[in-house]
Amino acid sequence: MIRAEEIHRQFDDFTISLSLAVADGELLTLLGASGSGKTTTLRILAGFEQPDRGAITVDGLDVTHVAAQHRRMGYVFQDYTLFPHLNVAENVAYGLRVQRVPAPERRRRVHELLELVGLAGFAGRAVQTLSGGEQQRVALARALAVEPRALLLDEPFSAVDTERREELRRYLVRVQRGLGIPTVFVTHSRSEALALSDRIIVLRDGRIEDQGSPERLYEHPHTEYCARFLGHANILTREQLAAVPGKAFSEDTEEAPDARETVSAEAGADLQAGATAFMIRPEYLTTAGADAGLSATVSYVAYSGAHRDYEFETPIGTLYLRSAERHELGARTTLRFPRHKLVPLPPKQ
């Protein structure tokens, strides 16, 4: 397990201040916009940056002041950082040579790792001849070669095309699950975070905005910032909801819901009491017949294969809907709100 307790790092105009823990076998994603502190936090865990105060432990051992090369953490960089003068096998074996692992053991471990990442038979290849995805898998194998206590990955797929990125995600999950080591993954891609993670920490300005499972963060975010960052979100104030006709709310309600009625238990009683707005995801809005809901006109349509993304102009503002149904630009319909999908949000901070 990795623990970072009350870590504080002050820069000229930016401060990292947080605590986190990563369990054995867990894949934790640090998600946030550029400049939110994701990579700096990862570098502090790795030992490339020193915190001004706080403690970092790995399996109960304090490594706060231990040099990066002695922490036994596998680090995969965004830009691969492979050695161009070494072939694939030599790149993977580099850390083992530094540790003076005997040659027979190096060869055995390199062979196993190349099989693990799907590059069996590539040992003698020059790294310059590999695709971006193949180079990233070599970098992953090199990080794993030293049998690390933890795996740290800094946006490792950002330079890879979309098709290869999905393939690499599958490789990463397969390898990480097989090894069962704590893993911290940095990305700015919400889809990547939702697809890969056991748990996500959303960072904002060097602090933790929210954290939880992908499902909890997407379905029941605790702040408006998190609601918007995890995907398209319809954010409605109490005043806007009060202007929605009662017939627009499904599940036998005839009045605009209040905080007590609409919050799921997962959101927490403290959040219910302080809610000033509500969120509903586009996929939970539905269309209905004439005079059956909130009047709406299609103002934007984007085809996305299995579904279409819509924007509707309504008396309470623009609302987003995601649906397999087909509506033409300019078409008029009505919208309905499943009341149990309205999630309360606290005041903005």
C-alpha positions as CSV (number, residue, x, y, z in Angstrom):
1,M,0.0,0.0,0.0
2,I,1.1,3.6,-0.7
3,R,0.2,6.4,1.7
4,A,0.8,10.1,1.2
5,E,-0.2,11.8,4.4
6,E,-0.8,15.6,4.6
7,I,1.6,16.3,1.7
8,H,2.3,20.0,1.1
9,R,4.4,21.4,-1.7
10,Q,4.6,25.1,-2.3
11,F,5.7,26.6,-5.6
12,D,5.7,30.3,-6.6
13,D,2.1,30.5,-7.5
14,F,0.8,27.0,-6.9
15,T,0.4,24.7,-3.9
16,I,-0.1,21.0,-3.6
17,S,-1.9,20.0,-0.4
18,L,-3.5,16.6,-0.1
19,S,-3.5,13.1,1.4
20,L,-4.2,9.8,-0.4
21,A,-3.8,6.1,-0.1
22,V,-3.6,3.3,-2.7
23,A,-4.4,-0.3,-1.7
24,D,-2.6,-3.3,-3.0
25,G,-4.1,-4.3,-6.4
26,E,-5.9,-1.0,-6.7
27,L,-5.7,1.2,-9.8
28,L,-6.2,4.8,-8.7
29,T,-6.5,7.6,-11.3
30,L,-5.5,11.2,-10.7
31,L,-7.8,13.1,-13.0
32,G,-7.8,16.8,-13.6
33,A,-7.3,19.7,-16.0
34,S,-3.9,20.9,-17.0
35,G,-2.2,22.6,-14.1
36,S,-4.3,20.8,-11.4
37,G,-1.3,19.1,-9.9
38,K,-1.6,15.5,-11.2
39,T,2.0,15.0,-12.5
40,T,3.5,16.9,-9.5
41,T,1.7,14.6,-7.1
42,L,2.9,11.6,-9.1
43,R,6.5,12.9,-9.0
44,I,6.3,13.4,-5.2
45,L,5.2,9.8,-4.8
46,A,8.0,8.7,-7.0
47,G,10.7,10.8,-5.2
48,F,11.4,13.1,-8.1
49,E,10.0,16.0,-6.1
50,Q,10.3,16.5,-2.3
51,P,7.3,17.7,-0.3
52,D,7.8,20.6,2.1
53,R,6.0,18.6,4.7
54,G,4.1,15.4,5.0
55,A,5.0,11.7,4.8
56,I,5.0,9.0,2.1
57,T,5.0,5.4,3.1
58,V,5.1,2.2,1.0
59,D,4.0,-1.0,2.8
60,G,4.5,0.8,6.1
61,L,8.0,2.0,5.3
62,D,8.7,5.7,5.3
63,V,10.2,6.6,2.0
64,T,9.7,10.4,2.2
65,H,13.4,11.2,2.1
66,V,14.5,8.1,0.1
67,A,15.9,8.8,-3.4
68,A,13.7,7.8,-6.3
69,Q,16.1,5.1,-7.5
70,H,15.8,3.3,-4.2
71,R,12.1,3.4,-3.8
72,R,11.4,0.5,-6.2
73,M,8.6,2.2,-7.9
74,G,8.0,1.6,-11.6
75,Y,7.5,4.9,-13.4
76,V,6.2,5.1,-17.0
77,F,6.7,8.6,-18.5
78,Q,4.4,10.3,-21.0
79,D,7.1,10.4,-23.7
80,Y,8.4,6.8,-23.2
81,T,12.1,7.9,-22.6
82,L,13.4,4.7,-24.2
83,F,17.2,4.5,-24.9
84,P,17.6,4.8,-28.7
85,H,21.0,3.0,-28.7
86,L,19.6,0.0,-27.0
87,N,17.3,-2.7,-28.5
88,V,14.0,-3.7,-26.9
89,A,15.5,-6.4,-24.6
90,E,18.3,-4.1,-23.5
91,N,15.8,-1.3,-22.7
92,V,13.7,-3.7,-20.6
93,A,16.8,-5.1,-18.8
94,Y,18.3,-1.7,-18.1
95,G,17.1,-1.5,-14.4
96,L,18.1,-5.1,-13.9
97,R,21.7,-4.3,-15.1
98,V,21.8,-1.3,-12.7
99,Q,20.7,-3.7,-9.9
100,R,23.4,-6.2,-11.0
101,V,21.0,-9.0,-11.6
102,P,22.9,-12.0,-13.1
103,A,22.6,-12.3,-16.9
104,P,20.6,-15.6,-16.9
105,E,18.0,-14.1,-14.6
106,R,17.9,-10.9,-16.7
107,R,17.2,-12.9,-19.8
108,R,14.5,-14.9,-18.1
109,R,12.7,-11.9,-16.7
110,V,12.9,-9.9,-20.0
111,H,11.4,-12.9,-21.8
112,E,8.5,-13.1,-19.4
113,L,7.8,-9.4,-19.5
114,L,7.8,-9.2,-23.2
115,E,5.3,-12.0,-23.3
116,L,3.3,-10.3,-20.6
117,V,3.0,-7.0,-22.7
118,G,2.4,-8.8,-26.0
119,L,5.8,-8.3,-27.5
120,A,7.2,-11.8,-27.6
121,G,9.7,-12.0,-30.5
122,F,10.5,-8.3,-30.3
123,A,13.6,-8.6,-28.1
124,G,16.2,-7.8,-30.8
125,R,14.2,-5.0,-32.5
126,A,15.5,-1.4,-32.5
127,V,13.1,0.8,-30.6
128,Q,13.0,3.3,-33.4
129,T,11.3,0.7,-35.6
130,L,8.4,0.3,-33.2
131,S,5.0,2.0,-33.3
132,G,4.1,4.4,-30.5
133,G,1.9,1.8,-28.8
134,E,4.7,-0.8,-29.0
135,Q,7.2,1.7,-27.5
136,Q,4.8,2.4,-24.7
137,R,4.5,-1.4,-23.9
138,V,8.3,-1.6,-23.9
139,A,8.3,1.3,-21.4
140,L,5.8,-0.6,-19.2
141,A,7.8,-3.8,-19.3
142,R,10.9,-1.8,-18.3
143,A,9.1,-0.3,-15.3
144,L,7.9,-3.8,-14.2
145,A,11.3,-5.4,-14.7
146,V,12.6,-4.3,-11.3
147,E,9.6,-5.9,-9.6
148,P,8.3,-2.6,-8.2
149,R,6.4,-2.1,-5.0
150,A,4.1,0.2,-7.0
151,L,3.5,1.4,-10.6
152,L,3.2,5.1,-11.5
153,L,2.0,6.1,-14.9
154,D,2.1,9.7,-16.2
155,E,-0.4,10.1,-19.1
156,P,1.2,7.1,-20.8
157,F,-1.2,6.9,-23.7
158,S,-1.5,10.6,-24.6
159,A,0.8,10.4,-27.6
160,V,-0.9,7.2,-29.0
161,D,-3.7,7.2,-31.6
162,T,-7.2,6.4,-30.4
163,E,-7.3,2.7,-31.6
164,R,-3.9,1.9,-30.1
165,R,-4.9,3.7,-26.9
166,E,-7.8,1.4,-26.3
167,E,-5.6,-1.6,-26.9
168,L,-3.0,-0.3,-24.4
169,R,-5.7,0.3,-21.8
170,R,-6.7,-3.4,-22.1
171,Y,-3.0,-4.4,-21.7
172,L,-2.5,-2.2,-18.7
173,V,-5.6,-3.5,-16.9
174,R,-4.7,-7.1,-17.7
175,V,-1.1,-6.6,-16.5
176,Q,-2.0,-4.6,-13.4
177,R,-4.7,-7.0,-12.3
178,G,-2.3,-9.9,-12.8
179,L,0.5,-8.4,-10.7
180,G,-1.8,-7.0,-8.0
181,I,0.4,-4.0,-7.2
182,P,-0.9,-0.6,-6.2
183,T,-1.0,1.6,-9.3
184,V,-1.4,5.4,-9.8
185,F,-2.5,6.5,-13.2
186,V,-2.4,10.2,-14.3
187,T,-4.7,11.4,-17.1
188,H,-6.8,14.4,-18.1
189,S,-9.1,12.2,-20.1
190,R,-12.4,11.5,-18.3
191,S,-13.3,8.6,-20.6
192,E,-9.9,7.0,-19.8
193,A,-10.4,7.5,-16.1
194,L,-13.9,6.0,-16.1
195,A,-12.9,3.0,-18.2
196,L,-9.7,2.1,-16.2
197,S,-10.1,3.0,-12.6
198,D,-11.0,1.3,-9.4
199,R,-11.1,4.7,-7.9
200,I,-10.7,8.3,-9.2
201,I,-9.4,11.4,-7.4
202,V,-10.4,14.6,-9.1
203,L,-7.8,17.2,-8.5
204,R,-8.4,20.9,-8.7
205,D,-5.8,23.6,-8.0
206,G,-3.6,21.1,-6.1
207,R,-6.4,19.8,-3.9
208,I,-8.8,16.9,-3.9
209,E,-12.1,18.1,-5.3
210,D,-13.9,14.7,-5.0
211,Q,-13.0,11.0,-5.0
212,G,-14.7,7.7,-5.3
213,S,-15.5,4.9,-7.7
214,P,-16.1,5.8,-11.3
215,E,-19.8,5.0,-10.9
216,R,-20.2,7.2,-7.8
217,L,-18.4,10.2,-9.3
218,Y,-20.3,10.1,-12.5
219,E,-23.7,9.3,-11.0
220,H,-23.5,11.2,-7.7
221,P,-20.7,13.9,-7.9
222,H,-20.4,15.9,-4.7
223,T,-19.6,19.2,-6.4
224,E,-20.7,21.1,-9.6
225,Y,-17.1,21.2,-10.8
226,C,-16.8,17.4,-10.6
227,A,-20.2,17.0,-12.2
228,R,-19.1,19.0,-15.2
229,F,-15.6,17.6,-15.4
230,L,-16.8,14.0,-15.6
231,G,-19.1,14.6,-18.6
232,H,-22.0,16.7,-19.9
233,A,-24.2,17.6,-17.1
234,N,-27.5,19.5,-16.9
235,I,-27.2,21.8,-13.8
236,L,-30.5,23.2,-12.6
237,T,-31.1,25.6,-9.8
238,R,-34.0,25.3,-7.5
239,E,-35.6,28.2,-9.3
240,Q,-35.3,26.5,-12.6
241,L,-36.8,23.3,-11.3
242,A,-39.7,25.2,-9.8
243,A,-40.5,26.5,-13.3
244,V,-40.7,23.0,-14.7
245,P,-44.3,21.7,-15.0
246,G,-45.2,18.9,-12.6
247,K,-46.1,16.6,-15.4
248,A,-42.5,16.7,-16.6
249,F,-41.4,14.6,-13.6
250,S,-41.7,10.9,-13.9
251,E,-42.5,8.4,-11.2
252,D,-45.8,9.7,-10.1
253,T,-44.7,13.1,-8.9
254,E,-46.7,16.2,-9.9
255,E,-44.6,18.8,-8.3
256,A,-41.0,20.0,-8.8
257,P,-39.0,17.9,-6.3
258,D,-37.1,19.4,-3.4
259,A,-33.8,18.3,-2.0
260,R,-35.2,15.9,0.6
261,E,-37.2,14.0,-2.0
262,T,-34.7,13.6,-4.8
263,V,-31.4,12.7,-3.3
264,S,-30.2,9.1,-3.3
265,A,-28.8,7.8,-0.1
266,E,-25.4,7.7,-1.7
267,A,-25.2,11.5,-1.8
268,G,-25.3,11.8,2.0
269,A,-27.6,13.7,4.3
270,D,-25.2,16.6,4.7
271,L,-25.3,17.2,1.0
272,Q,-29.1,17.1,0.9
273,A,-29.5,19.8,3.4
274,G,-27.1,22.3,1.6
275,A,-28.1,21.6,-2.0
276,T,-28.6,24.7,-4.1
277,A,-28.7,23.1,-7.5
278,F,-29.4,19.7,-9.0
279,M,-27.6,17.7,-11.8
280,I,-29.1,15.2,-14.3
281,R,-27.0,13.5,-16.9
282,P,-28.0,13.8,-20.6
283,E,-28.7,10.1,-20.9
284,Y,-31.4,10.2,-18.2
285,L,-33.6,12.9,-19.8
286,T,-36.3,11.5,-22.0
287,T,-38.6,12.9,-24.7
288,A,-42.4,12.6,-24.5
289,G,-45.4,13.5,-26.5
290,A,-47.0,16.9,-26.9
291,D,-47.9,18.5,-23.6
292,A,-46.4,15.6,-21.6
293,G,-43.4,17.4,-20.2
294,L,-41.2,20.5,-20.5
295,S,-41.5,22.1,-24.0
296,A,-38.3,21.9,-26.0
297,T,-36.9,22.6,-29.4
298,V,-33.8,20.8,-30.9
299,S,-31.0,23.3,-31.5
300,Y,-28.1,21.0,-32.0
301,V,-27.6,17.4,-33.1
302,A,-24.3,15.3,-33.2
303,Y,-24.4,11.7,-34.4
304,S,-22.1,9.4,-32.3
305,G,-22.8,6.0,-33.7
306,A,-24.9,4.2,-31.0
307,H,-26.5,7.5,-29.9
308,R,-27.0,11.1,-30.7
309,D,-26.1,14.1,-28.6
310,Y,-28.7,16.8,-28.6
311,E,-29.1,20.4,-27.3
312,F,-32.7,21.5,-26.6
313,E,-33.8,25.1,-26.0
314,T,-36.4,25.2,-23.2
315,P,-38.1,27.8,-21.1
316,I,-35.5,27.2,-18.4
317,G,-32.5,27.3,-20.7
318,T,-30.4,24.9,-22.8
319,L,-30.6,21.2,-21.8
320,Y,-28.5,18.3,-23.1
321,L,-29.9,14.9,-24.0
322,R,-28.2,11.7,-25.2
323,S,-30.4,9.2,-26.9
324,A,-30.7,6.6,-29.6
325,E,-33.9,8.3,-30.8
326,R,-33.8,10.5,-33.8
327,H,-34.9,14.1,-33.7
328,E,-34.4,16.6,-36.6
329,L,-32.9,20.0,-36.0
330,G,-35.7,22.4,-35.2
331,A,-38.1,19.6,-34.1
332,R,-40.4,20.4,-31.1
333,T,-41.0,17.9,-28.4
334,T,-41.2,17.8,-24.6
335,L,-38.7,16.5,-22.0
336,R,-39.2,14.5,-18.9
337,F,-37.1,14.2,-15.8
338,P,-36.8,10.9,-13.8
339,R,-36.9,12.4,-10.3
340,H,-34.6,9.8,-8.8
341,K,-31.8,10.8,-11.2
342,L,-31.7,14.4,-10.0
343,V,-28.6,14.7,-7.9
344,P,-28.2,17.5,-5.3
345,L,-25.2,19.8,-5.4
346,P,-23.9,22.0,-2.7
347,P,-23.1,25.8,-3.2
348,K,-20.2,26.6,-5.4
349,Q,-16.9,27.2,-3.6
